[in-house]
Amino acid sequence: MKNHLRGNLLLLVFTVGICCVLYPAVMLGLGRGLFPTGSSGGLVTDKDGARGALLIAQPFTSDEYFWPRPSAASFNATASGGSNWGGNNPKLRDRVAQQLGPMVVYKAGRGSGRTPQQDLETWFAAVPDRAATWAADASVGPANWAKTDLASDKYGLQGEYILMWAKEHPKVTDEWTKANPDKADDAKPEDLVGPFFASFARVHPGQWPGVVEFEQPDKTKAKRVEPVMSDAAIHANFFDLWLSDPANAALVADLEPVVADMVTASGSGLDPHITLRNALSVYQLDRVARKRSPADFENVKRGIAELVRSKSFTPLSGLIGEPLVNVLELNIGLNKLYPILPTP
């Protein structure tokens, strides 16, 4: 009996030692020796600690930096995954249009001097109830607009504005109640968004409920919703409709093309790379150069372009794919080459 116990105990000790100590130590050593960057997660550190990881995308959003691909996982490594939205899914089309509307530009050399956003606003205001038609026909955008600043159980500016409008204009709620006689709960802002926009368009034809900043009596800044003629939400929500209108065909033909990976998420939602074409496009390179040095734009643009090319590589030593650039590595190099000057 004692011999059996001794043998089992020795087997347990050897198994734990080999599987839990020796094998992990060997794998760690090989990993650090053969793949020093990957085995440590590609962490980039400085005197203040870790600044990011070369293997996982980060949400750069400031105009001074190159932007990564969109992320269906909100750049959360624990929620890695794609959106699984196909090309004919309205959610994908709406998300891409939301991103493109505020940023698209016309090709260089176009002589009108107007931006696509200005032309879109003119087109929007030309039909007094354009917002009402959009809210009645679109399946994704209106409800998303109503929940723009939704946090926990509290509605944001847009949601609260819809509820306030419904109180002042009871027909909004009445229309929803007639259309949903079996609903016992009170209507939420996203439920009322259709009749809300119909009512809003009658009171403020050709206008949009935009978020504006104002100064309060105590000199602090706050935001509220009020009728406006120009708003980034118009560009985001109506870009697809403006794009599809045959009357705008000539304007659409003058738009600068957008590289696909700038508006499409990767399968993991965490891809740390963008294509070289994306980085050198007018939507990335020009924006970054103009923000870094508006007074010396052309020279800075050339310098940043050289930096981008020096950081690019092609997977598997050029065997497959097109040249890529690691966004974190590029932005770190950008800060060293053209540091952001503090605001006076």
Residue pairs with C-beta under 8 A, 6 or more apart in sequence:
28 39
31 38
31 39
32 39
32 40
37 54
38 55
41 53
41 55
41 56
42 53
42 54
42 55
42 56
42 272
43 50
43 52
43 53
43 54
44 50
44 51
44 52
44 53
44 54
44 328
44 329
44 332
45 51
51 332
52 58
52 328
53 272
53 328
54 272
54 326
54 328
54 329
55 272
56 75
56 77
56 270
56 272
57 68
57 69
57 71
57 75
57 269
57 270
57 271
57 272
57 327
58 68
58 75
58 272
58 327
58 328
59 68
59 71
59 74
59 75
60 66
60 67
60 68
60 327
60 331
61 67
63 287
63 288
63 291
64 288
64 291
64 292
64 340
65 288
65 331
65 334
66 274
66 279
66 284
66 288
66 325
66 327
66 330
66 331
66 334
67 262
67 274
67 284
67 327
68 75
68 271
68 272
68 274
68 327
69 261
69 262
69 264
69 265
69 266
69 271
69 274
70 95
70 99
70 263
70 264
70 265
71 265
71 266
71 269
71 270
72 81
72 82
72 83
72 265
72 269
73 79
73 80
73 81
73 268
73 269
73 270
74 269
75 269
75 270
77 270
79 269
80 268
80 269
80 270
81 267
81 268
81 269
82 265
82 266
82 267
82 268
82 269
83 91
83 92
83 265
83 269
85 91
85 92
85 95
86 92
90 139
90 140
91 140
93 240
94 138
94 140
94 141
94 144
94 240
96 263
96 264
97 236
97 237
97 239
97 240
97 243
98 141
98 236
98 237
98 239
99 236
99 263
100 239
100 258
100 263
101 117
101 120
101 235
101 236
101 237
101 238
101 239
101 240
102 117
102 232
102 235
102 236
103 283
104 116
104 117
104 239
104 255
104 256
104 258
105 115
105 116
105 255
105 256
105 282
105 283
106 112
106 115
106 116
106 251
106 254
106 255
106 256
107 254
107 255
107 256
108 256
108 282
110 254
116 251
116 255
117 235
119 242
119 248
119 251
120 234
120 235
120 238
120 239
120 242
121 229
121 230
121 234
121 235
123 238
123 242
123 245
123 247
123 248
124 130
124 131
124 206
124 208
124 234
124 238
124 242
125 206
125 207
125 229
126 206
127 133
127 206
128 201
128 205
128 206
129 198
129 201
129 202
129 205
130 201
130 206
130 238
131 197
131 200
131 201
131 208
132 197
132 198
132 200
132 201
132 202
134 141
134 142
134 197
134 237
134 238
134 241
135 142
135 193
135 194
135 196
135 197
135 198
136 194
136 197
136 198
141 237
142 190
142 193
142 194
142 197
143 190
143 193
145 158
145 193
145 233
145 237
146 158
146 159
146 162
146 189
146 190
146 192
146 193
147 155
147 156
147 158
147 159
147 189
147 190
148 156
148 157
148 158
148 159
149 155
149 156
149 157
149 158
149 159
150 156
150 159
155 163
155 189
157 211
157 223
157 224
157 225
158 189
158 209
158 211
158 225
159 188
159 189
159 190
160 189
161 209
161 225
162 189
162 192
162 193
162 196
163 189
163 192
165 172
165 196
165 199
165 200
166 172
166 173
166 187
166 192
166 196
169 199
171 195
171 199
172 192
172 195
172 196
172 199
173 187
173 192
173 195
175 195
175 198
176 187
176 191
176 192
176 194
176 195
177 183
177 187
180 187
180 191
189 196
200 207
200 209
200 227
204 227
206 229
207 227
207 228
207 229
208 227
208 228
208 229
208 231
208 233
208 234
209 225
209 226
209 227
209 228
210 225
210 226
210 227
210 228
210 230
210 231
210 233
210 234
211 223
211 224
211 225
211 231
211 233
212 223
212 224
212 225
212 226
212 228
213 221
213 222
213 223
214 221
214 222
214 223
214 224
215 221
215 222
216 222
242 248
243 252
256 281
256 282
256 283
258 281
258 283
259 275
259 277
259 278
259 281
259 283
261 274
261 275
261 278
262 274
262 278
262 281
262 283
262 284
272 326
272 327
272 328
273 324
273 325
273 326
273 327
274 284
274 324
274 325
274 327
275 322
275 323
275 324
275 325
276 308
276 309
276 312
276 322
276 323
276 324
276 325
277 322
278 284
279 285
279 308
279 312
279 325
279 330
280 305
280 308
280 309
285 301
285 304
285 305
285 308
286 301
288 304
288 334
289 297
289 300
289 301
289 304
290 297
292 300
292 304
292 334
292 338
292 340
293 299
293 300
293 338
300 338
303 337
303 338
304 334
304 337
304 338
307 330
307 333
307 334
307 337
308 325
308 330
311 325
311 326
311 329
311 330
311 333
312 323
312 324
312 325
313 323
313 324
313 325
314 320
314 321
314 322
314 323
314 324
315 321
315 324
